[in-house]
Amino acid sequence: MLYGRKFTLQTDHKPLVAIFGSKNGIPIYSASRLQRWALILTNYDFDIQYINTKSFGQADVLSRLIDEYPRPTEDILIANISTDTECYINSIFNSVLEPLPVMATEIAEETDKDPILSAVKKCINQGWPRKNEDQQLAAFHPKRDAISEIEGCLIYGQRMIIPKSLQSRILKTLHIAHPGIVRMKAIAKEHVYWPGIGKEIEKLVHQCEQCQGASKTPAKTLLTPWLAPNEVFERVHVDFAGPCSDGYTYLLFVDAFSKWPEVCKMHPITAKDTVEVLQSIVYRLGIPKEIVSDNGRQFRSHEFSSFCKEFGIKHTFTPPYHPMSNGQVERFVDTFKRSMKKCGQKKNWIEETLLAYRTTPHASLNGHSPDELFLGRHMRTKINLVHPEGQKISSNIDKEKFKKFQQAHQQKMSKQFNTKHGSKLSKFRPGEPVYLLNYRLNKTEWLSGTIIEQVKNSPTYRVKVPAIGRDVHRHVNQLRKRHPIEMDTPKDVGTTPDRRTPARTPEQIRQISPRPESPKNLSPKGRPQRNRRPINRLDPDPDKKRY
């Protein structure tokens, strides 16, 4: 009807005259929506004419005539929509909205709607007060010299100030590919800003299951050394070494006080064979007060438990998969394996290694040798033959002086360890949520758990793990803090809360307006019903000014 004809477009909306009435076209910085409208209207030949609203009755007659027509309130209409349908519409709307990137035009629109940023724009145009008394502007007032406005957007330096309604979508954009806290902050420092963005980035990453599941092991805690024993066989450490290059596995036994070692070749390494080897050591050297071992099946067996009860031995387990806790014997394992590489071709290399180790002075023993502390004398070796018969070698040990040396040596080693590894004190409270390392099929993964208790003032904790279905023990180095997702924080940070229609609960719907009951003779339908009003047709009366 209008295509191909020149016509005059009359309107009471004066901005349209400035936008589409200019012969030079619309400005290039106009919104994309206006540019699309202008492109569509180029198909028509028309002039725009502005008419005052009072004189513009042709198009307004219908809207003026229905002024007294009763209109239902918005709440009543919303109450007639079921909650399920409302949620379904919201889910479709959000699935379409969330993938869209945040554009500068959208930021400008939302900035005008944001009350705080609107106040900031007002201060930019009218001038900032010398002394800020508005708490909402407290975060922006110190930065007022660096804040400017460009095309309706607020700029802080080179960074766009994001309104509250778009911050969650920006966080999701920053979190693409899970770059981590440091990289997310680096990207944000180049592009976006709002007060507290750094803390929100940290909170987001801490609550992201994918980020936490792939996290590195935290810094080691401060070294907690074993208490120095006061006598021989007060505490002994046992462990297996192997299978070694010769195909055998060896049981290593080290006294904590004197560093006296024992080595036994084993094949096979069943619990029964382990108990028999330890029984032979006990019958030769005596009964130790305490045995420290890892959580191997031989040491966790009923036979080993019965052996400890029979001889009155206290059995202490180290944390699972944490060999550092059994360092007394682990250090000798390394010495033993190195000696095997050097002397393994000899027939009696084990005996030679043990004799050399037992008679060698140790720095950790204040220059004493294990045989001197364990036997109270020096064992006679080939090197002793260089001394004449009349020369006596004393082996007097001042126990008090030796005790002080042990304590000072432990403090020195702890300080070196803490400095080398950058250790930090880590402690957890009962009931605190944590992530713990789970070891399965030579793979490690972080599982969620809850601290139950600390095991006897040690760096070991008992943790409840729902994924496993039982309680486990873990060293503090195998734990790290877990930040549970708060109930008021949406799990998917890509949502835009202010653009969603909040779903109403059935109770809220009843308070607004009760749903009219459907007639009993009608069968229930799967979709909600709406109230149908009879049509009130217009019957114009020339004598009436309003209806």
Secondary structure, DSSP 8 states (H G I E B T S, - for coil): --TTSEEEEEES-HHHHHHHS-TT-S-TTS-HHHHHHHHHHTTSEEEEEE--GGG--TTTHHHHHTTTS----HHHHHHTS-HHHHHHHHHHHHHHHTTS---HHHHHHHHHH-HHHHHHHHHHHH---SS---GGGTTTGGGGGGEEEETTEEEETTEEE--GGGHHHHHHHHTTT---HHHHHHHHHHHEE-TTHHHHHHHHHHT-HHHHHT---------------SSTTSSEEEEEE-S-TTS-EEEEEEETTT--EEEEEESS--HHHHHHHHHHHHHHH---SEEEE---TTTTSHHHHHHHHHHT-EEEE--TT-GGGGHHHHHHHHHHHHHHHHHTTSTTHHHHHHHHHHTS--GGGTT--HHHHHHSS----GGGGGS-TT--------HHHHHHHHHHHHHHHHHHHHHHHT-------TT-EEEEEEEETTEEEEEEEEEEEESTTSSEEEEEETTTTEEEEEEGGGEEE-----TTS-SSTT--GGGS-----HHHHHHH-------TTS---SS--------------TT-S--
